[in-house]
Amino acid sequence: MFDPNTGWGTGRNVLYFAAITRTPGYHYYIFVDEDVILTFNEFTPPKMEKHKPFRVVERWLLDYEPVVGVLNYGGHHGAWWTFGRREAVCGITEKSLVIPAVWFDGVFNAHHYKSIQHLFPYRVQYEKVSWWSIHRYLFSAVELKFRGQALMFVPVTAGNPTHRSYPKSLKNIQIYWRDYIETIKQETPSVYRNRSIFEDFKQNLDNYVINTLTYCMNVTRHQPIVPYAHFECHALLK
């Protein structure tokens, strides 16, 4: 498929609608920037290195079944950054191979078939101004709908060495971000819409994703994928 009139978000939306209409369906829908290279890193156990990185990632996705599976990213908000948040917020110093992710890049995202319809399509009203703003919608929707179920697979790094010119303005980006969160809130079933997490996130933005207790949540294999289920868990951290 080729559509020269699409951008980062509108392009992924075209691919999303094309993929979900295929038969048979897929277990994961993996969105990857065109220049992505997967490599092993300092956290990779030697036995993993006997296989190709992409095959290792595929096995991990089926073993854990995260709502969204992301990889270590060298550019920003990768494993070391997330380890730092876990230590600062939760006092956790263990360098686990699978950790909860909140602020993650869109360079490589694997979406479970049970969750993708609750997250896509991307909201692209600000795409012509800033591609950087678009993924804030996605990871905010994951946090608000499936809290703690975006997982990072630390042993594999996704790198994107090619850098081209595209809209990347940071002006008004917090306004756009708050708009995304308000949209997510209005689409939420009314029984959950008054939960404090929506206003807390919208008013604090960067501070929320840096200090949320989501980083402290346990990683569970094959956790049921049900939107807003975290609101029903009385033991959930606020």
N, C-alpha and C positions, 0 to 999 in steps of 0.2 A: 504494500500500500504506500502511496505517496501523495501528500497534499501539501503543496508549497505555501498554502495560505494559513497554515496552523502554526501555533507557537508551542511552548513547552506543555502548558496545561491543555489547550484545545487539541493538541496532537494526541496526548494520552487519552483524552475523552473519545476521540475517533477510534483509537485502538480498543478501548474498553467496550464500546458499543458493538464493534465488530466481533470481538472475542466472545462476549457473552451470548451471542446468537448462534455460535457454532455448536454442532452436535457430533460426538458427545462433548459434554462440558469438561472443564479442567478443574483439578483440585486446587491449584494455585495459579494466579495471574501475576506474572513477574514483569514489572516495568523497569527498564534499564536504559540509562542514557547511552547514546550511540557509541561513545568512546570509552565505555567502562572496561576496565581490566581487573580481574579478580586474582588476588595473590594471597599466599600464606604470610604470616607475620610472626612476631616474637612469642605470641601466645599459642601458636599452633602445636599440638602434640605431634611428635615424630610420626606416629602411625597414620595420621591424617594425610601427611605429605606424600604418601604412596599413591594417592588418588588425585584427580584433577579437582581444582577448587570448586568448579560449578557442580560437579557430582556430589562433593561433600556437602555443599549448601542444600542441594535437593534432598539428600538423605536427612539432613538436620530438620528441614521443614516438615517432612513426614513424621519424624520422630517426636517433634515438639508441637506442631500445629499451632503456631502463633496466629493471631488475627492478622498482624503484619510482621513479616520477617525482614529485618534490616541487617546490614553488615557494618563492620568496623569501617570508619571513613577517615581518611587521613587529613581531609581539608578542615573540618570543624565538627564538633559534637560527636566525636568518635568514641572509641573504647576508653582511652585514657581520660577524656573529659568526663564521661559518664561514671567511670570509677571514682573520679574526684567528687562528683556530686553524691554518690552513694556513701562515701566516707564522710563528707561534710554534713550531709543531711541525716544520715542513718547511723553513722559510726561503723559502717561495714568496710573492712579493709581487704577482704578476700577478693581475689581477681578471678571471678567465675567466668566460665566460657560462654554462658548465656545469661544475659542481664536484661532487666526492664529498660525500655527506651521511651523517652518522652519527646525530646527535641532531636529529631533525626533528619538527615538529608534525604532528598528524593532520588538520589542517584541510582539506587537499587532498592526497590520495594517489592516484596512478594505478598500478595493479598490472598487470603483464604477465600474460597468460593462462598462460604457462609457469611462472610462479613463485607465483601466488596460492594454489594448493592446498597449497604448502609453508609458507604464512604464516598462512592463515586456517583455522579461525575464531579470532577474538580470544579470549583467555582472560579470562573475565569474573567469576571467583570473588570479586573485590574491588570489583566495580562499585558496589555499594550503599554502599561506604565512600568510594571516591575514583575519579571518572572520570579524574583526572590520572594514576593509576597504570596505566590500561589500555594506553595507547599505548607505554609502556615495554616491554611485551611485544613489540609489533610491531617497533619499530626495533631491539630487541635480537636478535630472530629474523633480521631482514634482515642485520645485521652478522655474525652467527654462521653463517648459511647461505649468504649471497651477498655476502660482504665486498667493498666497493668498488663495488657495482653499484646502490646507491641514489644517484640523481643529482638535484642541484638545478638547476632552470632559473632562473637569476638574473634575467633581464630582465622577468619577470612576478611581481607580488606578489599573494599571496592574503591578503585582509583579512577579518576577521569582526567587524563593528562592534556586533552585538547580543550582549549579555551577560545571561544569565539565571542563576537560582539552580540549582545542582546539586551533588552530592557532590564535594568537592574537598579532602578532608583530606590533609595531608602526613604525619600521624602513621603510623609504621610503614611508610612508603612504600618504604624500602630493604629491609625484610623481604619485602614483596610483590615487589619487583624481583628480589631474589635467588631467590625462588621461581619466577618466570618463567624465569630463566636456567637453573635446575636442571631445569625441565620441558623446556626446549629441548634441554638436554644429554642427558636420558634418552631423548628422541625421536630423537636423532642416531644414525646407524649406528655400531655398536660399534667399527669400524675407526678412527673419528675421535674417539670420545668422550673419549679421554685427552689430547687436544691442550690445551696450556697456556692457550689463549685463553679457554676456558670458565672456568677457575678465576681467571684474571687479571681477567676481566670481573666475575665474581660477587663477588670480594673488593674490588674497587676502584670499581666502579659509576661515579659521576660523574667520578672521575679518569680512568677508562678512556675514556669517551666524549669527554672534553675533550682528552686527550693521545694518543689512538690514532694510529698511523701510517697508518691508512686515509685520512686527509686528504691524504696524500702520493701516493696511488695515481693512476696515469694514467687519464684518462677515455677510453674506447674505444667507438666506435659499434658497435652490433650485436654486442656481446660475447655469446658463447654463454651461455645461461641454464641452468646446471646446479648444483643445490645441492651445497655443500661442495667445489666445484671449486677454490676457493682453497687448500685443504689439499694439493692435488696440484701446485701451482705452487711449485717449489723456490726461485724468486726472490722469493717473497712476503715482504714486510716482516713481522717478528714483532711 
